[in-house]
Amino acid sequence: MDTELFDILESKIEGLVHDLTDLKLENTRLREENQGLIQEREVFKARIDSILKKLEGI
């Protein structure tokens, strides 16, 4: 077999492994960002609920 074909295949596999690693890092970052947004939403929800309860008392 031609070694050039193996070199091309190896290069493509290395590129895919690199892309996969990048995607895993991005996925981790996005999960952390999502968790922060969920926590922020809960804080806003609690504040809105508190305001609504105050308005009910008027």
C-alpha distances in whole Angstrom, upper triangle without the diagonal:
4,6,9,8,8,11,13,13,14,17,18,18,20,22,23,24,26,28,29,30,32,33,35,37,38,39,41,43,44,45,47,48,49,51,53,54,55,57,59,59,61,63,64,65,67,69,69,71,73,74,75,77,79,80,81,83,85
4,5,6,7,9,10,11,13,15,16,17,19,21,22,23,25,26,28,29,31,32,34,36,37,38,40,41,42,44,46,47,48,50,52,53,54,56,58,58,60,62,63,64,66,68,68,70,72,73,74,76,78,79,80,83,84
4,5,5,6,9,10,10,12,14,15,16,18,20,21,22,24,25,27,29,30,31,33,35,36,37,39,40,42,44,45,46,48,50,51,52,54,55,56,58,60,61,62,64,66,67,68,70,71,72,74,76,77,78,81,82
4,5,5,6,9,10,10,12,14,15,17,18,20,21,23,24,26,27,29,30,32,33,34,36,38,39,40,42,43,44,47,48,49,51,53,54,55,57,59,59,61,63,64,65,67,69,70,70,73,75,75,76,79,80
4,5,5,6,8,10,11,12,14,15,17,18,20,21,22,24,26,27,29,30,32,33,35,36,37,39,41,42,43,45,47,47,49,51,52,53,55,57,58,59,61,63,63,65,67,68,68,71,73,73,74,77,78
4,5,5,6,8,10,10,12,14,15,16,18,20,21,22,24,25,27,29,30,31,33,35,36,37,39,40,41,43,45,46,47,49,51,52,53,55,56,57,60,61,62,63,66,67,67,69,71,72,73,76,77
4,5,5,6,9,10,10,12,14,15,16,18,20,21,23,24,26,27,29,30,32,33,34,36,38,39,40,42,44,45,46,48,49,50,52,54,55,56,59,60,61,62,64,66,66,69,70,71,72,75,76
4,5,5,6,9,10,11,12,14,15,17,18,20,21,22,24,26,27,28,30,32,33,34,36,37,38,41,42,43,44,47,48,49,51,53,53,54,57,58,59,60,63,64,64,67,68,69,70,73,74
4,5,5,6,9,10,11,12,14,15,16,18,20,21,22,24,26,27,29,30,31,33,35,36,37,39,41,41,43,45,46,47,49,51,52,53,55,57,57,59,61,62,63,65,67,67,68,71,73
4,5,5,6,9,10,10,12,14,15,16,18,20,21,23,24,25,27,29,30,31,33,35,36,37,39,40,42,44,45,46,48,50,51,52,54,56,56,58,60,61,62,64,66,67,68,70,72
4,5,5,6,9,10,11,12,14,15,17,18,20,21,23,24,26,27,28,30,32,33,34,36,38,39,40,42,43,45,47,48,49,50,53,54,55,56,59,60,60,63,64,65,66,69,70
4,5,5,6,9,10,10,12,14,15,16,18,20,21,22,24,26,27,28,30,31,32,34,36,37,38,41,42,42,45,46,47,48,51,52,53,54,56,57,58,60,62,63,64,67,68
4,5,5,6,9,10,10,12,14,15,16,18,20,21,23,24,25,27,29,30,31,33,35,36,37,39,40,41,43,45,46,47,49,51,52,53,55,56,57,59,61,62,63,66,67
4,5,5,6,9,10,11,12,14,15,17,18,20,21,23,24,26,27,29,30,32,33,35,36,38,39,40,42,44,45,46,48,50,51,52,54,56,56,58,60,61,62,65,66
4,5,5,6,9,10,11,12,14,15,16,18,20,21,22,24,26,27,28,30,32,33,34,36,37,38,41,42,43,44,47,48,49,50,52,53,54,56,58,59,60,63,64
4,5,5,6,9,10,10,12,14,15,16,18,20,21,22,24,25,26,28,30,31,32,34,36,36,38,40,41,42,45,46,47,48,51,52,52,54,56,57,58,61,62
4,5,5,6,9,10,11,12,14,15,17,19,20,21,23,24,25,27,29,30,31,33,35,36,38,39,41,42,44,45,46,48,50,51,52,54,56,57,58,60,62
4,5,5,6,9,10,11,12,14,16,17,18,20,22,23,24,26,27,29,30,32,33,35,36,38,39,40,43,44,45,46,48,50,51,53,54,55,57,59,61
4,5,5,6,9,10,10,12,14,15,16,18,20,21,22,24,26,26,28,30,31,32,34,36,37,38,40,42,42,44,46,47,48,50,52,53,54,57,58
4,5,5,6,9,10,10,12,14,15,16,18,20,21,22,24,25,26,29,30,31,33,35,36,37,39,41,41,43,45,46,47,49,51,52,53,55,57
4,5,5,6,9,10,11,13,14,15,17,19,20,21,23,24,26,27,29,30,32,34,35,36,38,40,41,42,44,45,46,48,50,51,52,55,56
4,5,5,6,9,10,11,12,14,16,16,18,20,21,22,24,26,27,28,30,32,33,34,36,38,39,40,42,43,45,47,48,49,51,53,54
4,5,5,6,9,10,10,12,14,15,16,18,20,21,22,24,25,26,28,30,31,32,34,36,37,38,40,41,42,44,46,47,48,51,52
4,5,5,6,9,10,11,12,14,15,17,19,20,21,23,24,26,27,29,30,31,33,35,36,37,39,41,42,43,45,46,48,50,52
4,5,5,6,9,10,11,12,14,16,17,18,20,21,23,24,26,28,29,30,32,34,35,36,38,39,41,42,44,45,47,49,51
4,5,5,6,9,10,10,12,14,15,16,18,20,21,22,24,26,27,28,30,32,32,34,36,37,38,40,42,43,44,47,48
4,5,5,6,9,10,10,12,14,15,16,18,20,21,23,24,26,26,29,30,31,32,35,36,37,39,41,42,43,45,47
4,5,5,6,9,10,11,13,14,15,17,19,20,21,23,25,26,27,29,30,32,33,35,36,38,40,41,42,44,46
4,5,5,6,9,10,11,12,14,16,17,18,20,21,23,24,26,27,29,30,32,33,35,36,38,39,41,43,44
4,5,5,6,8,10,10,12,14,15,16,18,20,21,22,24,26,26,28,30,31,32,34,36,37,38,41,42
4,5,5,6,9,10,10,12,14,15,17,19,20,21,23,25,26,27,29,30,31,33,35,36,37,39,41
4,5,5,6,9,10,11,12,14,16,17,19,20,21,23,25,26,27,29,30,32,34,35,36,38,40
4,5,5,6,9,10,11,12,14,15,17,18,20,21,23,24,26,27,28,30,32,33,35,37,38
4,5,5,6,9,10,10,12,14,15,16,18,20,21,22,24,26,27,28,30,31,33,35,37
4,5,5,6,9,10,11,13,14,15,17,19,20,21,23,25,26,27,29,30,32,34,36
4,5,5,6,9,10,11,12,14,16,17,18,20,21,23,24,26,27,29,30,32,34
4,5,5,6,9,10,10,12,14,15,16,18,20,21,22,24,26,27,28,31,32
4,5,5,6,9,10,10,12,14,15,16,18,20,21,23,25,26,27,29,31
4,5,5,6,9,10,11,13,14,15,17,19,20,21,23,25,26,28,30
4,5,5,6,9,10,11,12,14,16,17,18,20,21,23,25,26,28
4,5,5,6,9,10,10,12,14,15,16,18,20,21,22,25,26
4,5,5,6,9,10,10,12,14,15,16,18,20,21,23,25
4,5,5,6,9,10,11,13,14,16,17,19,20,22,24
4,5,5,6,9,10,11,12,14,15,16,18,20,22
4,5,5,6,9,10,10,12,14,15,16,19,20
4,5,5,6,9,10,11,12,14,15,17,19
4,5,5,6,9,10,11,12,14,16,17
4,5,5,6,9,10,11,12,14,16
4,5,5,6,9,10,11,13,15
4,5,5,6,9,10,11,13
4,5,5,6,9,10,11
4,5,5,6,9,10
4,5,5,7,9
4,5,5,7
4,5,5
4,5
4
